[in-house]
Amino acid sequence: MSLTNDIVLQKLQAAFGDVIVNGGEPYGLLTVEVPKAEIIRVLLFLFDDDTLKFRFMTDLCGVHYPDEVGRELAVVYHLHNLEDNVRLRIKVFASINEPDVPSATAVFPTANWMERETYDFYGINFVGHPNLKRILNVDEMDYFPLRKEYPLEDQTRTDKDDEMFGRG
Amino acid sequence: MDQNSAIILPEGSIEKTTTTLNVGPTHPATHGVFQNIMQMDGERVVSTEQTVGYIHRAFEKLAERRPLYQITPITDRLNYCSSPINNMGWHMTCEKLLGVETPKRVDYLRIIIMELARICDHLICNSIVGVDTGAFTGFLYLMQYRELVYEIYEEVCGSRLTTNIGRIGGFERNFSNTAFTKLEKFLKEYPVALKEFENLFNRNRIFMERTQGGGAISADRALAYGMTGPNLRAAGVDYDVRVHNPYCSYQDFEFDIPVGTTGDNYDRFMVRNGEMWQSLRIIEQAYQKIQGFTGAEADVYHAEVPAFYLPKKEDVYTKMEALIWHFKIIMGETAIPKGEVYHSVEGANGELGFYFISDGGRTPYRLHFRRPCFIYYQAYEELASGAMLSDAIITLSSLNLIAGELDA
């Protein structure tokens, strides 16, 4: 029996109930949203379960949604079950005033640098990370450059305003 | 105090029993800009701290202000030893988001270019492993064949290293006859050279003793560190994106996945050599398939996506419709769906992923590159600790660390 997105979702909801929010399957990749307090338990469950076996972390990155008050920062995990070849995307949201998210390094050692990178660019504080410091930017930097409040270009230019980029 | 250490300190000393050695940021042995701060006990590495970010160029931020087709040149500069794979990985990500289907001939042309890029990348990595073990010959001879591949790139897209090859939907122009002639020349000459290269190294006593057992990693640890590509396969895990999640019609091809057993420097070298042979097999099959197209199909080199594929310049000057599309594409007035997509390709170093969040604007809302190098470089401390410095250097080059991919 091969593992399908439906089975993954059913098992997750059976184990954690309503805290798992189904985010649909954009382009075939099952996406779920998990409260940040539960994330380590969910990752461990996915790792340990004999049918789920999500034991490979493909990717971890941050996203900033300045308009979503109270859940401005997102951490997106991409997990992969290499045996059944099923992928899963998990999202965790945190408030920008309290950007604490538990660190996944104990479950996936590879999360170490990915979390450092996410901290470096978004300021997400991964609680329990063994060495949470900047990785690509200089240590003296006192802001988190990938947040949306730092525009890339000179904002006095009118030929490149956001309206021309499809959002205004 | 450690009495086994090479440095014996007097009682109460505040000095260390280890010597700090900086390998990098610019050092002939790193083959790129990154630093290792090693704690040495004599010739032996006690621990090492990797520092990256020296050529960080904020690609993810840049991408948030660029229309899709202007992001391709950014991807060139990730793993610059195999730029075409990055370019096409990005194009395929966009095509996935936009729902564009590419014709078979485009897929096969892409596969030829991507596999040539993989050969180039492995060729450099393996011959550099040779250089670092003291054998310059392999490097000197194989490098000539990279030149042949670069001539093919040049014929197809006009540039050599940072290629910006292809467009969303296909290629900017059809392959010329010269390109195919050059491809034939490469297919004829390279296997001979690669065979010679293998004869020089594979069963060479000195080379085997230098590389076997050094920098070994178990399959378990390799997976825990998120390794992919040849480095993971050398440890015995047969994960290859081309087979697990076929893209670009890779399912139409017959090829094997070479795997190792011990995950040491020698196995990584052998896996890369094996992959070069497989790539040659794939290219030959693709070239045959391309020759099999007849009629109008034989000239197809891009999908019909007028909303994203720039029309020919002569049409822009003479035809109203082409002019309109040209204007719409350049001004970013073609609709991009909202949504998020993760697409990965088998880069030369492993799973190269693009996580693209679109809010319907002309540029990505968020674009994250999953760079295999960055992820597996974490393992270096575990691989190097306890090794002799000269072996740690071979490990460094056999991991194939490309600074551009480390830093993004």
Contacts between the chains, C-beta under 8 A, distances in Angstrom:
chain1	res1	chain2	res2	distance
A	26	B	339	5.3
A	26	B	340	5.4
A	26	B	341	6.7
A	27	B	96	6.2
A	27	B	97	7.6
A	27	B	339	7.2
A	27	B	340	7.9
A	27	B	341	4.8
A	27	B	342	7.6
A	29	B	342	5.9
A	31	B	340	7.8
A	55	B	223	6.8
A	56	B	223	5.7
A	56	B	226	7.2
A	57	B	226	5.9
A	58	B	226	7.4
A	58	B	344	7.6
A	58	B	351	6.7
A	58	B	353	6.5
A	58	B	370	6.5
A	59	B	342	7.6
A	59	B	353	5.8
A	59	B	355	6.3
A	59	B	368	7.1
A	59	B	370	4.4
A	61	B	355	6.3
A	61	B	368	4.2
A	63	B	357	6.5
A	63	B	365	8.0
A	63	B	366	5.0
A	64	B	366	7.9
A	76	B	355	7.0
A	76	B	368	8.0
A	78	B	342	6.1
A	78	B	353	7.4
A	78	B	355	7.1
A	78	B	370	7.7
A	82	B	223	7.6
A	82	B	237	7.4
A	82	B	239	5.6
A	82	B	244	7.8
A	85	B	244	5.1
A	85	B	245	7.2
A	87	B	342	7.4
A	89	B	342	7.0
A	108	B	224	6.9
A	108	B	226	7.4
A	109	B	224	4.7
A	109	B	225	6.0
A	109	B	378	7.5
A	110	B	224	6.5
A	110	B	225	5.1
A	110	B	226	3.2
A	110	B	375	5.9
A	110	B	378	6.5
A	112	B	378	5.8
A	113	B	374	6.6
A	113	B	375	6.8
A	113	B	377	7.6
A	113	B	378	5.0
A	114	B	226	8.0
A	114	B	375	7.0
A	117	B	374	7.6
A	121	B	60	7.4
A	134	B	53	8.0
A	135	B	52	6.4
A	135	B	53	6.2
A	136	B	52	6.7
A	136	B	53	4.0
A	136	B	56	4.3
A	136	B	407	6.0
A	136	B	408	7.4
A	137	B	53	6.6
A	137	B	56	6.8
A	138	B	53	7.8
A	145	B	58	6.9
A	145	B	61	6.3
A	146	B	60	6.3
A	146	B	61	5.8
A	150	B	61	8.0
A	152	B	61	5.8
A	152	B	62	6.8
A	152	B	64	6.6
A	152	B	65	4.6
A	153	B	65	6.3
A	160	B	65	7.7
A	164	B	331	7.4
A	164	B	332	6.7
A	164	B	362	7.5
A	165	B	65	7.5
A	165	B	332	6.4
A	165	B	361	5.3
A	165	B	362	4.6
A	165	B	363	5.5
A	166	B	332	6.3
A	166	B	336	7.5
A	166	B	360	6.4
A	166	B	361	3.7
A	166	B	362	4.3
A	166	B	363	7.8
A	167	B	359	6.6
A	167	B	360	7.6
A	167	B	361	4.5
